[in-house]
């Protein structure tokens, strides 16, 4: 009976992962959240971003090599830096297209580098995503929809996702958080509402060779009708956000 109990426990764990039930928060994530160098603006976001649960789902670990693609003010960059530690590295990737649109887009990252020596800033064109070494994780939060918009080129999504695939180690993960759009809308709302259909993301990323490894409902909001601009005060900071984890096969 022991093997049956073990199998059942494994099936339950997989079911919890796919259903978005919170994974246990490892001590190294708890320690990262307690970093005293984190600015108050970041701390104020923790209540709605549930970073412990989200990062536990992503599976980031000490020693990992991570790319934070379009890191913004560096909310996650700091956490990644603390988690991966001295034996890991974080590449804050700010595409050249972003710098043309907002020349000050790197300021958040450069401000944190003094206290986080394992963070490098790189700025390749979005279609030529690359860093200096193979990665364990590529992460992008609330940015994937932008790749479809004119200020990003628009990006050549098959080329971008293939470059990310090639940048990862076998077994590495690609984690995407984004604002959910209405089902079936594909990329209709990327520039107007700043949302994207989850099924479109799945199709585009798996076309590059990735397999969908899990989803999380940690940032889901069933009260979001997917009809408002994400910057509308009625929904800002509380959008229905999907979290997808894709994996590069080992074989």
C-alpha positions as CSV (number, residue, x, y, z in Angstrom):
1,X,0.0,0.0,0.0
2,X,3.0,2.3,0.6
3,X,3.6,2.8,-3.1
4,X,-0.1,3.6,-3.7
5,X,0.0,6.3,-1.0
6,X,3.2,7.7,-2.5
7,X,1.6,7.8,-6.0
8,X,-1.5,9.4,-4.6
9,X,0.5,12.0,-2.7
10,X,2.4,12.8,-5.9
11,X,-0.8,13.2,-7.9
12,X,-2.2,15.5,-5.2
13,X,0.9,17.7,-5.3
14,X,0.7,17.9,-9.1
15,X,-3.0,18.8,-8.9
16,X,-2.3,21.5,-6.4
17,X,0.4,23.0,-8.6
18,X,-1.8,23.1,-11.7
19,X,-4.8,24.5,-9.8
20,X,-2.7,27.4,-8.4
21,X,-2.8,26.4,-4.7
22,X,0.1,28.0,-2.9
23,X,3.4,26.2,-2.8
24,X,5.3,26.3,0.5
25,X,7.6,29.3,0.8
26,X,11.2,28.3,1.2
27,X,13.4,30.0,3.9
28,X,15.5,31.7,1.2
29,X,12.5,33.4,-0.2
30,X,11.3,34.5,3.3
31,X,14.8,36.0,3.8
32,X,14.8,37.8,0.5
33,X,11.4,39.4,1.4
34,X,13.0,40.7,4.6
35,X,15.9,42.5,2.8
36,X,16.1,45.9,4.5
37,X,17.3,47.5,1.3
38,X,13.9,47.0,-0.3
39,X,12.3,50.4,-0.8
40,X,9.0,51.2,0.8
41,X,7.3,51.3,-2.6
42,X,8.2,47.7,-3.1
43,X,7.0,46.7,0.4
44,X,3.7,48.4,-0.2
45,X,3.2,46.2,-3.2
46,X,3.7,42.9,-1.4
47,X,0.2,42.7,-0.1
48,X,-1.3,42.5,-3.6
49,X,1.6,40.8,-5.4
50,X,2.0,37.8,-3.0
51,X,5.7,37.5,-3.9
52,X,6.4,34.6,-1.6
53,X,3.7,32.4,-3.2
54,X,4.6,33.5,-6.7
55,X,8.3,33.0,-6.4
56,X,7.8,29.6,-4.7
57,X,5.7,28.6,-7.8
58,X,8.4,29.8,-10.1
59,X,10.9,27.5,-8.4
60,X,13.9,29.9,-8.3
61,X,16.7,28.7,-6.0
62,X,20.1,29.8,-4.7
63,X,22.8,29.6,-7.3
64,X,20.4,30.1,-10.2
65,X,21.2,32.3,-13.2
66,X,18.2,34.4,-14.0
67,X,17.1,37.0,-16.6
68,X,14.5,39.6,-15.5
69,X,13.2,40.8,-18.9
70,X,11.9,44.4,-18.7
71,X,12.4,44.7,-14.9
72,X,10.9,48.1,-14.5
73,X,11.8,49.6,-11.1
74,X,13.4,46.3,-10.1
75,X,10.8,45.0,-7.7
76,X,11.5,41.4,-8.6
77,X,15.2,42.0,-9.5
78,X,16.1,42.7,-5.9
79,X,14.3,39.5,-4.7
80,X,16.0,37.4,-7.4
81,X,19.4,38.8,-6.4
82,X,18.9,37.9,-2.8
83,X,17.6,34.4,-3.6
84,X,20.3,33.4,-6.0
85,X,23.1,34.8,-3.9
86,X,26.8,35.0,-4.6
87,X,26.9,31.8,-6.6
88,X,24.0,33.0,-8.9
89,X,23.5,36.0,-11.1
90,X,20.7,38.2,-12.3
91,X,20.6,39.8,-15.7
92,X,18.3,42.8,-15.8
93,X,17.4,42.9,-19.5
94,X,16.1,46.3,-20.7
95,X,15.7,46.0,-24.5
96,X,17.0,48.9,-26.7
97,X,13.4,49.5,-27.8
98,X,12.5,50.4,-24.2
99,X,15.4,52.8,-23.9
100,X,14.2,54.6,-27.1
101,X,10.7,54.9,-25.6
102,X,11.9,55.8,-22.1
103,X,15.6,56.7,-21.7
104,X,15.3,56.5,-17.9
105,X,14.1,52.9,-17.9
106,X,17.4,51.6,-16.4
107,X,17.4,53.9,-13.4
108,X,15.6,51.5,-11.1
109,X,18.1,48.8,-11.8
110,X,21.2,51.0,-11.5
111,X,20.0,52.3,-8.2
112,X,19.9,48.8,-6.7
113,X,23.2,47.6,-8.0
114,X,25.3,49.2,-5.2
115,X,23.7,46.8,-2.7
116,X,23.3,43.9,-5.1
117,X,26.6,43.1,-6.8
118,X,25.3,40.0,-8.6
119,X,23.0,42.1,-10.9
120,X,24.1,43.0,-14.4
121,X,22.3,45.4,-16.8
122,X,22.1,44.4,-20.4
123,X,20.3,46.0,-23.3
124,X,20.0,43.9,-26.5
125,X,17.3,44.5,-29.1
126,X,14.2,42.4,-28.1
127,X,14.6,40.2,-31.2
128,X,18.2,39.4,-30.2
129,X,17.6,38.4,-26.5
130,X,20.9,37.1,-25.1
131,X,23.1,37.2,-22.0
132,X,26.6,36.0,-21.2
133,X,25.7,32.5,-20.0
134,X,23.0,29.8,-20.0
135,X,20.1,30.6,-17.7
136,X,18.0,28.6,-15.2
137,X,15.1,31.1,-15.5
138,X,13.8,33.9,-17.8
139,X,11.1,35.9,-16.1
140,X,8.9,38.7,-17.4
141,X,6.1,40.3,-15.4
142,X,3.2,42.3,-17.0
143,X,5.3,42.9,-20.1
144,X,4.6,40.1,-22.6
145,X,1.6,41.9,-24.1
146,X,3.9,44.8,-24.9
147,X,6.0,42.7,-27.3
148,X,3.0,42.9,-29.7
149,X,2.9,46.7,-29.7
150,X,4.4,49.2,-32.2
151,X,6.8,50.8,-29.7
152,X,8.5,47.4,-29.4
153,X,8.9,47.1,-33.2
154,X,6.5,45.2,-32.8
155,X,8.7,42.3,-31.7
156,X,9.0,39.2,-33.8
157,X,7.5,36.8,-31.2
158,X,8.6,33.5,-32.8
159,X,12.2,34.9,-32.9
160,X,12.0,36.3,-29.3
161,X,10.6,33.1,-27.8
162,X,13.1,31.0,-29.7
163,X,16.0,33.2,-28.5
164,X,14.7,32.8,-24.9
165,X,14.5,29.0,-25.5
166,X,18.1,29.0,-26.7
167,X,19.3,31.1,-23.7
168,X,18.0,28.6,-21.2
169,X,19.7,25.5,-19.9
170,X,17.8,22.2,-20.6
171,X,15.1,22.0,-17.9
172,X,15.2,25.8,-17.5
173,X,12.0,27.7,-17.1
174,X,10.3,30.7,-18.7
175,X,7.8,32.4,-16.4
176,X,5.3,34.9,-17.7
177,X,2.9,37.0,-15.6
178,X,0.4,39.2,-17.5
179,X,-2.9,40.9,-17.4
180,X,-5.7,38.6,-18.7
181,X,-7.8,39.7,-21.6
182,X,-11.2,38.4,-22.7
183,X,-11.1,34.8,-23.9
184,X,-10.7,34.6,-27.7
185,X,-9.5,38.2,-28.0
186,X,-5.9,37.1,-29.0
187,X,-3.8,40.3,-29.2
188,X,-6.7,42.7,-29.8
189,X,-6.3,44.5,-26.5
190,X,-2.5,44.6,-26.1
191,X,-2.1,48.3,-27.0
192,X,-5.5,49.6,-25.8
193,X,-6.2,47.8,-22.5
194,X,-2.7,46.4,-22.0
195,X,-4.0,42.8,-21.8
196,X,-3.5,39.6,-23.7
197,X,-5.4,36.4,-24.1
198,X,-3.8,33.6,-22.0
199,X,-4.3,31.0,-24.8
200,X,-2.4,33.2,-27.2
201,X,0.6,33.3,-24.9
202,X,0.5,29.5,-24.5
203,X,0.3,29.0,-28.3
204,X,3.2,31.4,-29.0
205,X,5.5,30.1,-26.4
206,X,5.0,26.4,-26.9
207,X,5.5,27.0,-30.7
208,X,9.2,27.8,-29.7
209,X,9.6,24.3,-28.2
210,X,8.6,25.0,-24.6
211,X,6.2,22.8,-22.7
212,X,3.6,24.3,-20.2
213,X,4.9,23.1,-16.8
214,X,2.3,24.8,-14.6
215,X,-0.1,27.6,-13.9
216,X,-0.8,29.6,-10.7
217,X,-3.9,31.5,-9.6
218,X,-2.0,33.4,-7.0
219,X,-2.8,36.7,-8.7
220,X,-6.2,35.8,-10.2
221,X,-9.1,38.1,-9.7
222,X,-12.5,36.7,-10.8
223,X,-14.1,40.1,-10.3
224,X,-12.1,41.6,-13.2
225,X,-14.3,41.6,-16.3
226,X,-11.2,42.1,-18.6
227,X,-12.8,45.1,-20.1
228,X,-11.0,48.0,-18.4
229,X,-7.6,49.4,-19.2
230,X,-5.2,48.1,-16.5
231,X,-4.3,51.6,-15.5
232,X,-8.0,52.5,-14.8
233,X,-8.2,53.3,-11.1
234,X,-11.1,50.8,-10.7
235,X,-8.8,47.9,-11.4
236,X,-5.2,49.1,-11.3
237,X,-3.1,46.9,-9.1
238,X,-5.8,44.3,-8.9
239,X,-6.1,42.9,-12.5
240,X,-6.8,39.3,-13.1
241,X,-3.2,38.2,-13.7
242,X,-2.3,34.8,-15.1
243,X,1.0,33.1,-14.2
244,X,2.4,30.6,-16.6
245,X,5.6,28.5,-16.2
246,X,7.0,26.9,-19.3
247,X,10.0,24.5,-19.3
248,X,12.6,23.8,-21.9
249,X,12.7,20.0,-22.3
250,X,15.8,18.2,-21.1
251,X,16.0,15.9,-24.0
